[in-house]
Amino acid sequence: MSVVDPENRETTGRLMSVCEISNAGLIASVRSNFEQAMMRSFRSLLSKWLALACLVLALGQPVRAQIKPITDLQPTVLLISMDGFRYDYLQRYSPANLNSLAANGVRARWLIPSFPSKTFPNHYTIVTGLYPEHHGIVENNIYDAGFNAIFKLSDRHEVENGRWWLGEPIWVTAEKQNQKSASVFYPGTEAEIGGKRPTFWKKYDQHLANDDRVDMILSWLDLPRQQRPTFLSLYFSDTDDAGHEFGPLSNETKQAVLKLDQDIGRLLAGLRARQIFNRINLIIVSDHGMATVKLSSAILLDKFFDPSLAERIFWTREIVSIFPKPGQEDVIYQSLKRSLPPTARVYRKSEMPARFHYSHSPRIAPLLVLPKEGWILTNKKDFAELEAKGETKKTRGGHGYDNQLPSMRAVFIAHGEAFKTGKLVAPFENVSIYNIMTSILGLTPAPNDGNFRITRAVLAGMKKARGPHP
């Protein structure tokens, strides 16, 4: 046992206190120096990051991976569909990017849709050069007696079934002739047609943002030459959605037009960054226009004939297709012809005006009822539901009417190395777009209803078919 003298204990205590104080001071000193060094380092790093951020902002460029110029672009077409974009939206709502492309490229005064002025028939006409009576997509709802089946947009299995899609769309023409194709949501690209699909395609997803759709197109253009598609297509629904819900003359539709123009601007910026803006051939179209519709202006067809005499009826507001039971066609026809108000008319398929090109497909119903512009066709049950929901007090938008009406007019804008510049051309039918695209790509076109006169009017020089690209 060690005994410590009290005096020594006191001395030892003082020494320990001094050591503790000294150690605390040393620790505090070290910590202070360390923190000051870290702060100086942090401030230096922060200063550098702020300088970099300011430089980026000054240059107006986002922080991203460097985009490489594309120096080996083959003749390429990018077809862009703006669903429901009426021809006068360019002047009425002044979308800057679209108007700039139109001013510096080719614009049609308007594009004439095919009858009926519906979404799927016209999208498929644009890419096949065939009228709906020839390509089989005669409406958004179709019955084929040959295989006793119904096609409707909500049935994804049938939409993706190639048996409905007749003719040869441009992406099949390209793939058959050893060119690659790609599509973001263009109608028809989800189906295998003639044993072919686009090299790159996507199942429809209405929730995929337009920015992502644009970026997908740009990513395909970034592929090496041997993998890069020469035909691409891109689909936007914004203006159709707004037009249906609020009408073509609403502020909501204006905002949809301007938002879509921004999306086009994003695409153009991407093309400029890759140094191919003036080389790639852009064709920007719509499938139809949009009419103002008051849902109170309704014709209740089942007041004028007995629906039980029909095997099936496709009830759409702008065209009603009636498939009579055997022996009942004349009964239904005479009843409607005798009773319909002057705001609607019934036709036998064989009596349809020749300019509609809508008589020669077995998929077209034997009897068709068409309303005048701004009126809707419906039945008592559906109209009662509209009234109960307060819908009949609202103004909406609709399409499917006579394709020669001003409200149904669509747009055609083209820009790129193959096109004339600063050119305004007369209105033309959308069956002629297919031949324009095959001429640019050097493809041999499939049989179609288009007119090569339009091709000569818009292209800077008619090129002989070059055959497949190596």
Residue pairs with C-beta under 8 A, 6 or more apart in sequence:
4 12
56 62
56 63
67 222
67 270
67 273
67 274
68 222
68 274
69 274
69 275
69 276
70 221
70 222
70 274
70 275
70 276
71 275
72 225
73 228
73 276
73 279
73 280
74 225
74 228
74 230
74 469
75 230
75 281
75 418
75 440
75 441
75 442
75 469
76 221
76 228
76 229
76 230
76 231
76 232
76 279
76 280
76 281
76 441
77 230
77 231
77 232
77 280
77 281
77 283
77 437
77 440
77 441
78 217
78 232
78 233
78 234
78 280
78 281
78 282
78 283
79 126
79 127
79 170
79 186
79 231
79 232
79 233
79 234
79 283
79 285
79 437
80 233
80 234
80 235
80 236
80 264
80 267
80 282
80 283
80 284
80 285
81 123
81 126
81 186
81 233
81 234
81 235
81 236
81 285
81 286
81 287
82 236
82 238
82 239
82 260
82 284
82 285
82 286
82 411
83 119
83 235
83 236
83 237
83 238
83 239
83 240
83 286
83 287
84 119
84 237
84 239
84 240
84 241
84 243
84 244
84 286
84 287
84 288
84 289
84 290
84 397
84 399
85 239
85 240
85 257
85 260
85 286
85 289
85 410
85 411
86 239
86 243
86 248
86 286
86 289
86 290
86 407
86 409
86 410
86 411
87 109
87 110
87 111
87 286
87 289
87 409
87 410
87 411
88 406
88 409
89 95
89 239
89 248
89 253
89 257
89 411
90 98
90 99
90 102
90 107
90 411
92 254
93 253
93 254
93 257
93 258
95 257
95 258
95 260
95 261
95 264
96 261
96 265
97 261
97 262
97 264
97 265
97 268
98 261
98 264
98 284
98 413
101 264
101 268
101 282
101 284
101 413
101 415
102 413
103 422
104 415
104 421
104 422
105 282
105 413
105 414
105 415
105 416
105 419
105 420
105 421
105 422
105 423
106 412
106 413
106 414
106 415
106 419
106 420
106 421
106 423
106 424
106 425
106 458
107 411
107 412
107 413
107 414
107 423
107 424
107 425
108 411
108 412
108 424
108 425
108 426
108 427
108 428
109 424
109 425
109 426
109 427
110 409
110 410
110 411
110 412
110 427
111 285
111 286
111 409
111 410
111 411
111 412
111 427
111 428
111 429
111 430
112 403
112 404
112 409
112 410
112 427
112 428
112 429
112 430
113 122
113 125
113 287
113 288
113 289
113 403
113 408
113 409
113 410
113 430
114 121
114 122
114 125
114 131
114 132
114 357
114 403
114 429
114 430
114 431
115 132
115 355
115 356
115 357
115 358
115 402
115 403
116 132
116 138
116 139
116 318
116 319
116 358
116 400
116 403
117 287
117 288
117 289
117 318
117 399
117 400
117 401
117 402
117 403
117 408
118 139
118 140
118 287
118 288
118 316
118 318
118 319
118 399
118 400
119 140
119 187
119 240
119 287
119 288
120 137
120 139
120 140
120 153
120 187
121 132
121 137
121 138
121 139
121 140
122 287
122 288
122 410
122 430
123 186
123 187
123 188
123 287
124 130
124 132
124 135
124 137
124 165
124 167
124 169
124 187
124 188
125 131
125 132
125 135
125 430
125 431
126 285
126 287
126 430
126 433
126 434
127 169
127 170
127 171
127 186
127 188
127 233
127 433
127 434
128 135
128 167
128 168
128 169
128 170
128 434
128 446
128 448
129 167
129 431
129 432
129 433
129 434
129 435
129 445
129 446
129 448
129 449
129 450
130 166
130 167
130 431
130 448
130 449
131 357
131 358
131 431
131 449
132 138
132 139
132 357
132 358
132 361
133 357
133 358
133 359
133 360
133 361
133 364
134 166
134 167
134 357
134 360
134 361
134 449
135 165
135 166
135 167
136 142
136 164
136 165
136 166
136 167
136 361
136 363
137 151
137 164
137 165
137 188
138 358
138 361
138 363
138 364
139 314
139 316
139 319
139 321
140 152
140 153
140 316
141 150
141 151
141 152
141 153
141 314
141 316
141 321
142 150
142 151
142 152
142 164
142 363
143 149
143 150
143 151
143 312
143 314
143 321
143 323
143 363
143 365
144 150
144 151
144 163
144 164
144 362
144 363
145 362
146 362
147 163
149 158
150 158
150 312
151 158
151 159
151 164
152 158
153 159
158 164
159 190
159 191
160 190
160 191
161 191
162 191
162 192
162 193
162 194
164 191
165 188
165 191
165 193
167 446
167 448
168 193
168 194
168 446
169 188
169 189
169 193
170 181
170 231
170 434
170 437
170 438
170 443
171 181
171 183
171 189
171 196
171 197
171 198
171 231
171 233
172 193
172 194
172 196
173 438
173 443
173 444
173 445
173 446
174 180
174 181
174 230
174 231
174 441
174 443
175 181
175 196
175 197
175 198
175 199
176 194
176 196
177 443
177 444
177 467
177 468
178 468
178 469
179 229
179 230
179 231
179 441
179 443
179 468
179 469
180 199
180 200
180 227
180 228
180 229
180 230
180 231
181 198
181 199
181 200
181 229
181 230
181 231
181 232
181 233
182 198
182 199
182 200
182 201
182 217
182 220
182 229
182 231
182 232
182 233
183 189
183 198
183 200
183 201
183 202
183 232
183 233
183 234
183 235
184 202
184 213
184 216
184 217
184 233
184 234
184 235
185 202
185 204
185 205
185 208
185 213
185 234
185 235
186 233
186 234
186 235
187 235
189 197
189 198
189 201
189 233
190 201
190 203
190 204
191 197
198 229
199 229
200 220
200 229
202 208
202 216
206 237
210 236
210 238
210 259
210 260
210 263
210 266
211 263
211 266
213 234
213 235
213 236
213 263
214 234
214 263
214 266
214 267
214 270
215 270
217 232
217 234
217 267
218 267
218 270
218 271
218 274
220 228
220 229
220 232
221 228
221 232
221 271
221 274
221 276
221 280
222 274
223 229
230 441
230 469
231 437
231 441
234 267
236 260
236 263
238 256
238 259
238 260
239 253
239 256
239 257
239 260
239 286
239 290
240 290
241 256
242 250
242 252
242 253
242 255
242 256
243 253
243 256
243 290
243 397
244 290
244 396
244 397
244 398
245 252
245 396
245 397
246 252
246 253
246 395
246 396
246 397
247 253
247 290
247 292
247 293
247 395
247 396
247 397
248 289
248 290
248 291
248 292
248 397
248 407
249 292
253 290
253 397
264 284
268 277
271 277
271 280
278 416
278 417
279 416
279 417
280 416
280 417
281 414
281 415
281 416
281 417
281 418
281 419
281 440
282 413
282 414
282 415
282 416
283 412
283 413
283 414
283 433
283 436
283 437
284 411
284 412
284 413
284 414
285 410
285 411
285 412
285 413
285 430
285 433
286 410
286 411
287 410
287 430
288 399
288 400
288 403
288 408
288 410
289 399
289 405
289 406
289 407
289 408
289 409
289 410
290 397
290 398
290 399
290 407
291 373
291 374
291 397
291 398
291 399
291 401
291 405
291 407
291 408
292 374
292 395
292 397
292 407
293 317
293 374
293 375
293 376
293 395
293 396
293 397
293 398
294 374
294 394
294 395
294 396
295 376
295 386
295 391
295 392
295 394
295 396
296 392
296 393
297 343
297 374
297 375
297 376
298 375
298 376
298 377
298 378
298 383
298 386
298 392
299 340
299 341
299 343
299 344
299 371
299 375
299 376
299 377
299 378
300 378
300 379
300 380
300 383
301 320
301 336
301 344
301 369
301 377
301 378
301 379
302 379
302 380
303 339
303 380
304 335
304 336
304 339
304 340
305 332
305 335
305 336
305 339
306 332
306 335
307 313
307 379
309 324
309 325
309 328
309 331
309 332
310 322
310 323
310 324
310 325
310 328
310 332
311 323
311 324
311 325
312 323
313 320
313 321
313 322
313 323
314 320
314 321
314 365
315 377
315 378
315 379
315 382
316 377
316 400
317 371
317 376
317 377
317 378
317 398
317 400
318 370
318 371
318 376
318 377
318 398
318 399
318 400
318 401
319 368
319 369
319 370
319 377
319 400
320 368
320 369
320 377
321 364
321 365
321 367
321 368
322 332
322 365
322 366
322 367
322 368
322 369
323 365
323 366
323 367
324 331
324 332
324 366
324 367
329 348
329 366
329 367
332 367
333 346
333 348
333 367
336 346
336 367
336 369
337 346
340 346
340 369
342 372
343 371
343 372
343 375
344 369
344 370
344 371
344 372
344 375
344 377
345 369
345 370
346 367
346 368
346 369
347 367
347 368
347 369
347 370
348 366
348 367
349 358
349 359
349 364
349 365
349 366
349 367
349 368
350 359
352 358
352 359
352 368
355 404
356 403
357 449
358 364
358 368
369 377
370 401
370 402
371 377
371 401
372 401
373 401
373 402
373 405
373 407
376 398
378 386
383 392
386 392
399 407
399 408
401 407
401 408
402 408
409 427
410 430
412 428
412 430
412 433
414 436
414 458
417 460
418 439
418 440
418 459
418 460
418 463
419 458
419 459
419 460
420 458
420 459
420 460
421 460
423 458
425 454
425 457
425 458
426 457
428 451
428 454
428 457
429 450
429 451
431 448
431 449
431 450
431 451
432 450
432 451
432 452
432 453
432 454
432 455
433 450
434 445
434 448
434 450
435 445
435 448
435 450
435 451
435 452
435 454
435 455
436 454
436 455
436 458
436 459
437 443
438 444
438 445
438 465
439 455
439 459
439 462
439 463
439 465
440 459
440 463
442 463
442 465
442 466
442 467
442 468
442 469
443 465
444 465
444 467
455 462
456 462
